[in-house]
Amino acid sequence: PTTVPTATVAPTDTPTPAAELALAKEVAGEQVWPGATVHYTLTLTNRGTGSARAVTLADALPEGLDPGTVSPGTEAIWDGRTLRAQTTVLPPGGKLVVAFSATVRMDGSPGLVLVNRAEATAAAGLQANASIAVVLPPAELPPTGGAYGYRQRVPNFGF
């Protein structure tokens, strides 16, 4: 009898499921006025194949903005001037959406750019960042005359 050797099959490496965080930040309107309410939405998505654990989201307001309201159903709270939200597990494809408002201070300088940054972190060193800016309009200058409705008399020197 002839023996047939058996083939040895090497085990294939199965990738370990890993989480991948992506943070998006939206604002309603890019130009704001002193005293205006600015509406923000943060969307944290797990684009990975594994769950993200011990997820925290923090959005610290820049000088020039004061904390406003947090949308109902959003599990986020103001901690001073920083909005904080957390979840124990964010599964693959899962989203954490936080909507909130802030008020533009009345003492904002014309043309001031207010950059708002948010950061998400999770176990295993995962992190994601997003930022967005709103701008106060520039100062209005008084009319200077010129070609619009203003005539200047030029003296005739007899040339």
Disulfide bonds with the S-S distance in Angstrom:
none
